[in-house]
Amino acid sequence: MGDFRAGLIRRIVIIEDNEDLRNAYEMIVRSLEEYFVVATYSRCEEALRKIVRDHPDLVLMDLSLPGMSGLEGILKIKQKLSAVKVVVLTVHDDPESVFEAFCAGAIGYITKDSNHIQLIEAINEAFTGGAPMSSKIAHMIIRSFHKNPKSPLTDRETDVIKSLAQGKTADYIARELSVSIDTIKTHIKHIYGKLQVNNRSDAVVKAREQKLV
């Protein structure tokens, strides 16, 4: 166990614009005696006006907020309270959002499909020196290390060529990625152009040779 259980009450601020989620997070945190929810906010602007007075040890922060974005909010909060820990709690699981959040100063990144046990574990981990992440985020980061850093393909094109390598059809990939078939065909056209090939099999072979998948 970390020292957070040794009688020290940790102060937490929650910034989330969805009222139901904000209330749910507050209930989860309040169920634990070692934590105290000092305040909850629906917008970064309001939180920033009071963050020094609130003096939280940790901020649970959404990224998609009305007005100021969560990313900008992280930067401004860290400017006011450099020692505060910020854990992102969001629906966004794309590489750009993850990278930008950590660059802004977040120490953890949890997706909203995490259950209450995973949220509690993430908060506990933040206070014991860890960098809590949802498993899908951790896997994505690991995959980014395995990928050729000089890849000419975008992240979405990489997803498409991986699916092609698995034998999936364009129609299936479109449904899987929740985009139109025309979008997938455009991605495939770009992949062929970048790899200088004319068909799927050659694209897959070249992508594997160059460690793009």
C-alpha positions as CSV (number, residue, x, y, z in Angstrom):
1,M,0.0,0.0,0.0
2,G,1.1,3.6,-0.6
3,D,1.4,6.3,2.0
4,F,-2.0,7.7,0.8
5,R,-3.6,5.2,3.2
6,A,-1.6,6.3,6.2
7,G,-4.2,8.8,7.4
8,L,-3.5,11.5,4.9
9,I,-6.7,12.8,3.1
10,R,-6.1,13.7,-0.5
11,R,-8.0,16.6,-2.1
12,I,-9.6,16.0,-5.5
13,V,-11.2,18.3,-8.0
14,I,-13.4,16.9,-10.9
15,I,-13.8,18.8,-14.2
16,E,-16.5,17.1,-16.3
17,D,-19.3,18.8,-18.2
18,N,-21.7,15.8,-18.2
19,E,-23.7,16.2,-14.9
20,D,-24.5,12.5,-14.6
21,L,-20.9,11.5,-15.0
22,R,-19.7,14.3,-12.8
23,N,-22.0,13.1,-10.0
24,A,-21.0,9.5,-10.5
25,Y,-17.3,10.2,-10.3
26,E,-17.9,12.3,-7.2
27,M,-19.9,9.4,-5.5
28,I,-17.1,7.0,-6.4
29,V,-14.4,9.2,-4.9
30,R,-16.5,10.1,-1.8
31,S,-17.0,6.4,-1.1
32,L,-13.3,6.2,-0.1
33,E,-12.3,7.7,3.2
34,E,-8.8,8.6,2.1
35,Y,-10.1,11.1,-0.5
36,F,-12.1,14.3,-0.3
37,V,-13.8,15.9,-3.3
38,V,-13.1,19.6,-2.7
39,A,-15.0,20.8,-5.8
40,T,-16.6,19.8,-9.1
41,Y,-16.8,21.9,-12.2
42,S,-18.4,21.7,-15.7
43,R,-15.9,24.1,-17.3
44,C,-12.2,24.8,-17.1
45,E,-12.8,28.5,-16.8
46,E,-14.7,28.2,-13.6
47,A,-12.2,25.7,-12.2
48,L,-9.2,28.0,-12.9
49,R,-10.8,30.9,-11.0
50,K,-10.9,28.7,-7.9
51,I,-8.2,26.1,-8.3
52,V,-5.6,27.9,-6.1
53,R,-8.2,28.2,-3.3
54,D,-9.3,24.5,-3.8
55,H,-5.6,23.5,-3.8
56,P,-6.3,19.9,-5.0
57,D,-3.7,17.1,-4.9
58,L,-5.3,15.6,-8.0
59,V,-7.6,16.8,-10.8
60,L,-9.8,14.4,-12.8
61,M,-10.1,16.1,-16.2
62,D,-12.2,15.6,-19.2
63,L,-10.8,16.7,-22.6
64,S,-14.0,17.6,-24.4
65,L,-15.4,20.6,-22.5
66,P,-17.5,23.6,-23.5
67,G,-15.3,26.7,-23.9
68,M,-11.7,26.1,-23.0
69,S,-10.5,22.6,-23.9
70,G,-9.2,20.1,-21.4
71,L,-5.8,20.2,-22.9
72,E,-5.5,24.0,-22.5
73,G,-7.0,23.6,-19.0
74,I,-4.3,21.1,-18.0
75,L,-1.6,23.6,-19.1
76,K,-3.1,26.5,-17.1
77,I,-3.8,24.4,-14.0
78,K,-0.2,23.2,-14.0
79,Q,1.0,26.8,-14.4
80,K,-0.9,27.7,-11.2
81,L,-0.2,24.5,-9.2
82,S,2.9,22.8,-10.6
83,A,2.7,19.9,-8.1
84,V,-0.9,18.9,-8.8
85,K,-1.4,15.5,-10.4
86,V,-3.8,15.5,-13.4
87,V,-5.5,12.3,-14.7
88,V,-7.4,12.6,-17.9
89,L,-10.8,10.8,-18.0
90,T,-12.2,11.0,-21.5
91,V,-13.8,9.1,-24.5
92,H,-10.9,10.0,-26.7
93,D,-8.4,7.1,-27.3
94,D,-6.6,8.4,-30.4
95,P,-2.8,8.7,-30.3
96,E,-2.9,12.5,-30.8
97,S,-5.1,13.2,-27.7
98,V,-3.0,10.9,-25.6
99,F,0.3,12.4,-26.7
100,E,-1.0,16.0,-26.3
101,A,-2.4,15.3,-22.8
102,F,0.9,13.9,-21.5
103,C,2.8,16.8,-23.1
104,A,0.5,19.2,-21.4
105,G,1.3,17.7,-18.0
106,A,-1.1,14.9,-17.3
107,I,0.3,11.9,-15.5
108,G,-2.5,9.4,-16.3
109,Y,-5.0,8.7,-19.1
110,I,-8.2,6.8,-18.5
111,T,-11.0,6.2,-21.0
112,K,-14.6,6.5,-19.9
113,D,-15.5,2.9,-20.6
114,S,-13.4,2.1,-17.5
115,N,-15.5,0.8,-14.5
116,H,-15.5,2.3,-11.0
117,I,-12.9,-0.2,-9.8
118,Q,-10.5,0.8,-12.5
119,L,-11.1,4.4,-11.7
120,I,-10.3,3.9,-8.1
121,E,-7.2,1.9,-9.0
122,A,-6.1,4.7,-11.3
123,I,-6.4,7.3,-8.5
124,N,-4.6,5.1,-6.1
125,E,-1.8,4.5,-8.6
126,A,-1.5,8.3,-9.2
127,F,-0.8,8.8,-5.5
128,T,1.8,6.0,-5.4
129,G,4.0,7.4,-8.1
130,G,2.5,5.6,-11.0
131,A,1.2,6.7,-14.4
132,P,-2.3,5.1,-14.6
133,M,-3.6,4.2,-18.1
134,S,-6.5,2.2,-19.4
135,S,-5.3,-1.0,-21.0
136,K,-6.2,0.1,-24.5
137,I,-4.1,3.2,-24.0
138,A,-1.1,1.3,-22.7
139,H,-1.4,-1.2,-25.7
140,M,-1.6,1.7,-28.1
141,I,1.6,3.3,-26.7
142,I,3.4,-0.1,-26.9
143,R,2.3,-0.5,-30.5
144,S,3.7,3.0,-31.3
145,F,7.2,1.8,-30.1
146,H,7.0,-1.2,-32.3
147,K,6.0,0.7,-35.4
148,N,8.6,2.0,-37.8
149,P,9.2,5.7,-36.6
150,K,9.8,6.7,-40.3
151,S,6.5,5.2,-41.5
152,P,5.0,7.3,-44.3
153,L,1.5,6.2,-43.2
154,T,-0.8,8.1,-40.9
155,D,-2.2,6.3,-37.9
156,R,-5.5,5.7,-39.7
157,E,-3.8,4.4,-42.8
158,T,-1.8,2.1,-40.5
159,D,-5.1,0.8,-39.0
160,V,-6.3,0.1,-42.6
161,I,-3.2,-1.7,-43.8
162,K,-3.2,-3.8,-40.6
163,S,-6.8,-4.8,-41.3
164,L,-6.0,-5.6,-45.0
165,A,-3.1,-7.8,-43.7
166,Q,-5.6,-9.7,-41.7
167,G,-7.7,-10.4,-44.8
168,K,-10.5,-8.0,-44.0
169,T,-12.6,-6.5,-46.8
170,A,-12.9,-2.8,-47.4
171,D,-16.6,-3.0,-46.4
172,Y,-15.7,-4.8,-43.2
173,I,-13.0,-2.2,-42.3
174,A,-15.5,0.6,-43.0
175,R,-18.0,-0.8,-40.5
176,E,-15.2,-1.6,-38.0
177,L,-13.9,2.0,-38.1
178,S,-17.4,3.6,-38.4
179,V,-16.5,5.4,-41.6
180,S,-17.9,5.2,-45.2
181,I,-16.6,2.7,-47.7
182,D,-15.4,5.7,-49.8
183,T,-13.2,6.9,-47.0
184,I,-11.6,3.5,-46.7
185,K,-11.1,3.4,-50.5
186,T,-9.4,6.8,-50.3
187,H,-7.1,5.5,-47.5
188,I,-6.2,2.4,-49.6
189,K,-5.5,4.6,-52.6
190,H,-3.1,6.8,-50.4
191,I,-1.5,3.6,-49.0
192,Y,-0.8,2.3,-52.5
193,G,0.6,5.6,-53.5
194,K,2.9,5.9,-50.5
195,L,4.1,2.3,-50.8
196,Q,4.3,2.5,-54.6
197,V,2.2,-0.6,-55.2
198,N,-0.9,-1.4,-57.2
199,N,-2.7,-4.1,-55.2
200,R,-3.5,-5.3,-51.8
201,S,-1.0,-8.2,-51.7
202,D,1.9,-6.1,-52.7
203,A,0.9,-3.4,-50.2
204,V,0.7,-6.0,-47.3
205,V,4.1,-7.6,-48.3
206,K,5.8,-4.2,-48.5
207,A,4.2,-3.0,-45.2
208,R,5.5,-6.0,-43.5
209,E,9.0,-5.7,-45.0
210,Q,9.2,-2.1,-43.8
211,K,7.7,-3.0,-40.4
212,L,4.8,-0.6,-40.9
213,V,2.4,-3.2,-39.3
